[in-house]
Amino acid sequence: MCIPWNVSQHSFRKIMSSREENETRIIILQGIIQQLMTTRSNELFKKLALTTSEFGIINHFSHQPTRSWTVSELAQVMEMNQPGITKLVANLIDKSALSATTDAFDKRKRHLLITQQGLNLCAETMEKLQPDIRLCFADWQDDQLTQFAEHNEKLMHWLDNHRL
């Protein structure tokens, strides 16, 4: 939310309720966190076999390794355009992380599955990221991590169920 140029922050706060201030603060903080995490991830992934986008896809597959996905389904769930997903899928097939089989009824459609190589690559990547993940949360108590995870899951589910 942008504060109009002619409204001071002090008078703007009087307009907003305490709840609205907290909601706005959370959205702003989430945006900043997203930006900082993107920069950090991009640096970390420079040293790894996968890009952040490739990892996002195989990580998605790893949660249900026996489920197949089409490019269209992936584009929708990953909120990316089809050409972008198609390119990433091609890279992952080249790396033997995904396999593709042609649909029996529609030859234009391919069903994608994660391979054992893809599962291994996903696990290896997570293992290599673990030291940085531990570093991020080193000062957090276990109960704080649990609460934070629960709140983030609640927000994620709401966003997932209310896509624009």
CORQUIKA-V823611 format. One record per backbone hydrogen bond with DSSP energy under -0.5 kcal/mol. NH is the residue of the N-H (numbers start at 1). CO is the residue of the C=O. If there is no record, write none. Layout:
nh & co
NH & CO
NH & CO
//
This chain:
nh & co
4 & 2
7 & 4
8 & 6
12 & 8
13 & 9
14 & 10
15 & 11
15 & 12
16 & 12
21 & 17
22 & 18
23 & 19
24 & 20
25 & 21
26 & 22
27 & 23
28 & 24
29 & 25
30 & 26
31 & 27
32 & 28
33 & 29
34 & 30
35 & 31
36 & 32
37 & 33
38 & 34
39 & 35
40 & 36
41 & 37
42 & 38
43 & 39
44 & 40
45 & 41
46 & 42
46 & 43
47 & 44
48 & 45
55 & 51
56 & 52
57 & 53
58 & 54
59 & 55
60 & 56
61 & 57
62 & 58
63 & 59
63 & 60
64 & 61
65 & 62
67 & 64
69 & 112
74 & 70
75 & 71
76 & 72
77 & 73
78 & 74
79 & 75
79 & 76
80 & 75
85 & 81
86 & 82
87 & 83
88 & 84
89 & 85
90 & 86
91 & 87
92 & 88
93 & 89
94 & 90
95 & 91
96 & 93
97 & 92
98 & 92
99 & 113
101 & 111
103 & 106
103 & 109
109 & 106
111 & 101
112 & 69
112 & 110
113 & 99
115 & 97
119 & 115
120 & 116
121 & 117
122 & 118
123 & 119
124 & 120
125 & 121
126 & 122
127 & 123
128 & 124
129 & 125
130 & 126
131 & 127
132 & 129
133 & 129
134 & 130
135 & 131
136 & 132
137 & 133
138 & 135
140 & 137
145 & 141
146 & 142
147 & 143
148 & 144
149 & 145
150 & 146
151 & 147
152 & 148
153 & 149
154 & 150
155 & 151
156 & 152
157 & 153
158 & 154
159 & 155
160 & 156
161 & 157
162 & 158
162 & 159
163 & 160
//
